[in-house]
Each structure stands twice: as structure tokens, then as C-alpha cells.
Amino acid sequence: MHVSRLRALRGPNLWSRNTAIEAIVTCDDLECSIDRMPEVEPRLRARFPQLGLLRPEGYEGTISVAHMLEQVALTLQAHAGCPVAFSRTAATVEPGVFQVVVEYTEEAVGRLAFELGEALCRAALDDTGFDLSGALRQLRELDEDVRLGPSTGAIVQAAVARNIPYRRLTQGSMVQFGWGSRQRRIQAAETDRTGAIAESIAQDKDLTKMLLDAAGVPVPLGRTVSSADDAWAAAQELGGPVVVKPRDGSQGRGVAVNIETRERIAAAYAAAAEISRDVIVERYIPGHDFRLLVVGDTLVAAARRDPPQVSGDGVHTVRELVDEVNRDPLRGDGHATALTKIRIDDIAIATLAKQGLGVDDVPPKGARVVLRNNANLSTGGSATDVTDEVHPELAARAVTAARMIGLDLCGVDVVAESVHLPLEEQRGAIVEINAAPGLRMHLNPSFGKGRAVGEAIIANMFADGEDGRIPLVAVAGTNGKTTTVRLTAHILGQDGKRVGMTNSDGVYIGQRRIDTGDCSGPRSARSVLLHPDVDAAVLETARGGILREGLAFDRCNVAVVTNIGMGDHLGLGYITTVEELAVVKRVIVQYVQANGYAVLNAADPIVADMASSCPGSIIFFAADGHHPRMSTHRAQGGRVVYRDGGHLVAAQGADVTRIALADIPLTRNGTIGFQVENAMAAIGAAWGLDVPWALIRQGLKTFVNDAASAPGRFNVFDYRGATVIADYGHNPDAIIALVGAVETMPARRRVALISGAGDRRDEDLRRQTEILGDAFDDVLLYEDQCQRGRADGEVLALLREGLRGATRTRYIDEIRGEFKAIDAALARLQAGDLCLILVDQVEEALAHIARRIGETTGMAQ
């Protein structure tokens, strides 16, 4: 068994909507069926007793070692506490080679599960040992380390429940909700509306008290001190027990409460001074410690926090009692669990000493033993929900405090005997304001019910009905994708929308290109959805990106599939037939929103059949409005776009909109058939987004299809009285469409210049020149540096083979180098000729053609 090419599918993909690890697993003949190795499964179960069925109920196929690895990798994650359920193993066209797909919730954990799963299967095959408990511990620790903490996780879950897309931006707690101009971001329990100044004020406890006092909010008396002696002097001024704390501390670090003696105040000052240069001494207010959570202008949760403590049983020492409490699975070492383990450190030892106890003493039965005076959860404290008990006046004071500091989301620390009364009636006070408050105590309190604080935060970030999404169009197909994307984006921008676009030429934000090259994959799409200046997105979605990584989005408003035809790139990525290719292209259709549309080519039966996979509605397009699919769909009240003489027609029932082809320059008065289809697809996409017809007409009329705006997409030039057409067509379907287009254009003689991509099948390369040989007088073949795995001359030989039976071509030449070949083709032209140049290096080739035309123009002048 050999595992290779591990991929993370980070979005909806060929297999499912789940994120997953996909691996290529190669098995030898014996490993292709574990029935031939009856000893392996018992060995595997001896090492992994929790493993479930290797043969799912109803499965009658052969179980290979690859299937075994699939189940092991999935079950290891499940028993490590990861919520995963989906997996699949599929045989490829290569004997003994399988694609194994296993869901993950955290990519690093999924990858480790594959690694450990392979080691476990290898141990079963070789009859060697395997440390299962160690493997599960590794997975649990990694999962706890990389997964979102409970606070951030609660906000993300609330967003998902609202159908708001999210993306984790860092390995920490930075998360983006929504897309483009409608996005919002959080860092744990801080939002992008949490001001840096407000956070700075909250960290400055002295300034916070001053502002709250100015707002009439009760706060404890006290002042900043500069030394241990000054701290003792301040305590004497206040009279009675005091609190000593760092001026800009957090999570209760360096805080000592209810202290009176000079020695303890000096020690507390030293501890606080290690955290902050400035230390505060303030009056100790007796009572309980309460945390009130304010979101926006609403109190959404409240909890009483109790310090870390144990109860004596007259038998066990304090250390043993703490160890027993820490065995609670709800307690962990960090913030990933509901509670934190109690620590026995210098502060705990000092707190015990005040109670006359040491860590190895046995407290009496029923005795309450406190290990810290402060009640922060991060130091091992516990929480009891009291939300429903908070007096309205107390809640109002908390909201006032939050607004005075300027925080949209904050934790208000209150010390009072009770939350049933206003602070003024019980000499209580607000002692601290916290930016980025922990939410654990409200989500999973030790006692009482959890509160929907994640939902409250999302509701404060997004108004009712808002989901943070921008209009999103995904375009797939064999040919016409880039032009359809460009035209659709142009139409959407007619009302001033800032449109983000990806295609095989680059990434565009409005008119500005921010990346170059083939950008039709998910990484480029994510960059558009991340950009704050994007109001709508139109994304070319190529098969390669779907196979490599899945989609960059969970849902789209409109999915357009232009065509499948004879397909392209067959033989790559274990996709060998047009039916398999259609399954890949269909992914965007499967993830249309329920209120969205799939725009499908009714004349392409494989594309039209995708309609049954769409959760939303369908818009069919075809040149023939009487096509059975079109007629039936329209009769059922569906939307259709078709050609009627010199017009394109969009119809739904009796509602009909007609657009003259003369007003769509892209189509050259309807003579370029494939551009007519691209226009129909773009009209369908805009209609699916309910773009007003006036804007659709305007966009169609003003779209320019030249080398600058749509490079390599039927760019037409005049060269010494001859017509030159440059296009990026690179598969048989594209060649057929181009031949159909040029045959509508009069020419004395037709010349074609073509190369071929080495990663296409032999039959696809031959078929391209077979088509050209029946339509062109001269065919020039060229080969450049990039042969994509082919030997020198191999592509040219295949192209020449395709010309053997040519009925029209009489002149054939072979040329090395694309630019040299372009020069040779141009040199053959006379006035009235037509030359089709199938470019490879699109922008460079177009620039070369433009230079040659410019030189000719200059000579003529």
C-alpha cells in the first residue's frame, strides 16, 4: 500500500459538501481484496477495537486495503472527538489505484488521521505493534490546539444557523463572516467595530473608573500607586480591606482581593507590578463577583463567578481534592473547554495559608477551601447563570458603562451582594470593563442554563434578513466560460456595482486586474470574496480547481454551464469520459441556493440533465426556441432564452423580452453562433439575479470584445486588407464553433495557424486538425517550448496526422516557435484573405500581432 497526493478539499467538491482529505492509494494485487488476507482484519480489530464495519450495510463490492484505510482514518477522528461522518473509496481506471476521501473538520487533524491510519493499517498488514491510545491522544491534542475555542465557535455556529458564510483567516480566532463589501470580521469576542481606543480605555482601569464615575456609574474608590509603601498608604486612606491589581491587566492576573496587612499588600503590589508598570489600590467591596455581558445596547447574559474551590471530606488532602476536581472532562488546560483546571501555584498556596492550610493538609469534612480570591474562569473558577435575575436598573448601568467606554461587545464586572437590586441600594460597584470578554461562562455555566450569546453577537453584526452574501455567479463549461464571465460582470456593473471577476486571464476588481494568469480556481475566487470593494462576484470555475480543492463558496445565486460537448482535458485527474467530466462541472449546479437559478444549455443533453441536481430553479437557453426541453420548460412556467431571427428572446409564460442581435456587438449581428450562445448564457445569469432589463440591454450594447477587454476571445484585426482572428480555442468543440463563425465571413482564401496542448489526448489533437482540414486552404502547425509532458515534435506529428484526409487544405507547414509562426502566417496573407490564429501565449501573442499590424500601418503612412 502506498499513499500519495494528499489533497485538502476545502469546499463543496466532487464527493460531497463536506471538507475532506482526498488521497491516492495504490494497492498491490493481494491488497486489492482483504478476503485474500483473512488474517488482516482480525489483526486490525485487535489493534483498533472501536473500528466499525468495513463493509457498509448493503455494500456488495470487494473491500481493499484502501477501503480499510478509509474507515480507519474516519473512525480515528471520530474517537478523538471530531464530528465527522462522511467517507468514500472509489476505484480509478488504473488497476489497484483508489481515490480515498475522508471528511475532516480541521485540516491538520484530517491529515494526521490519514498518517496514523496508514501506520495502523501497515501494522495490521505486517503484524507489528501500534499505540492506539497514543494516536488518539495525538489527534485530541492537535484538535484542541487548532480548533476554534468555545467563544469564537459559538459565534461561528450562530452565523452558520443564519446561513452566513464564514472563513477562518488565521490559525487563531480571526474569522470573516460574509463576502466582499458585506463582510464582517471577528477576533474571538471582538468585532471589527470594536475600536482600538475603546479597547485601550478598557485596559486602563484607572481611566475606566474615571469615565464611569463621570457617567454616574458606581465604581470603587481608589488610586494608582507607585510603590509598595504608596500602596500601603493608599490602603490606609481607604480604610479596611482593599484590592490590589495591575492598571492594564486581564483575566484576573496579578489581582489580589480582600487584603489588609502591610505584608500582604506589599506582596500583592509586587505581583501586580510584574504585569503592569502602574498598580491600582482600591476599596474592597464585599459581595459576589458577577460578569454581565453587553452586546450592542442590550444585556444578553449574566453569571455569578465563584473562585476555584474544593470541599473537604476529612480524608483527602487539598492536592488530592484538586486532582479529583480536575478530572472533570469539562476542565482543560486552556480555553478550549468549558472550565479550566485549578492550578496549585504560589497564589493558591498563599490563599490556602490565609485559611491555615497547606496543599498536603486534610481539610475537615464539609469545609469550603478557596484556592484563589478572584473568580476568573481562566484560573479555575466556576460560573452560575443569573441572567433572568438581573434587576433592570443594574442592566441599564451595565449598558451605560459599555457605551461610555465605547465598546460594542464587552464584559462588565460587578461586585455586589445580589443582582436582584440596583447597585446604589446595596453599595455595589462596577469594578472593571473587559474588551474581548470570554463567553464560556455564559455558553456552558457550571450551574444554570447556557445563553445564546453567539446568536446575540451575530444579530448585532447583521440585521434581520441579512446573510452577509453578495450576488455570486459561478460559470463552468468546456467553452465560452471566460466570455460569459466577462459579459455577465459587465452587465452587473451597469448600475455602479463593483464587480469582482475571476477567469483564465486573471483576477479583476472592477476594471483593475490584481492578478494575472489562469485564475479560474478556488484560490482566486477566495481572493475576490475577501475583497472589501466587491459588491458582486462572477467566477469562472474550472474543473481543475474543483478537483484540486473544491469550491471557494458554499452556495451561489446563479450557476451557468455553457456546454460540455466532446469535453476537454479528458484523461487528467482520473476523469476519462464526458459523463465523468459532467459530474465535475455539475458541482456548481448542486450548490445553487434554493432561491437561485441554474442557467443551462438545453441543446447539450448532458448539461440539460443537470437540472435535476439543482436545488433552485432553471433557466434554459438554446438557439432553437422550439427545442423540446425549451418548450416543455416554458409550458411549465419556467424561464427560457432563445434566438428568434434577428433577436434574442427571454420568455417566461406570456412575458417576453426581445433584444435585437444588432444591439449586441459581441455577436456581429448574430453571425457568430458561439458568441450568440455566450450572450444567451449571460442574459440568463443576469435575469437569474433579477437585474432590470434596461441594464441588461445597456450592458450587452456596450460590451467590447477586443484584445484589451477579452483577450483571445475571437479578437478581429485588419492586416493589409486581410481579416485576422485571434482565439484561444484549444479543443475540438471550440474549433467547430470557430469554423462555423469564420464560414459566415467572406474570404478569398482561408489560413489557419494551430498548435496543441500536450496534456490533451491524442485523438483530441488529431480531431482539431481534421476539422480545420475541411475548412481552410492553408494550415500552419507550430510547436513552442511548453509541450506539457510531450516529446519535441510529438504534438506536431499528431496534428499532421489529423490533416491526412483533409478535403480542402492543400498547403501545410511546420514551424518552431509561436511568434515565428505568427509571422509566417501573416506573410502569406493578401487582401481579402482570412487568417485564424489559435494562440497559446495569449497576451504575448496578441501583443506580437498588434506590433506587426502597427509596423504595417507605419509603412503604409
Summary of the structure (lengths in Angstrom):
residues: 861
radius of gyration: 35.0
end to end distance: 71.2
largest distance: 109.7
contacts: 3065
relative contact order: 0.07
helix: 38%
strand: 24%
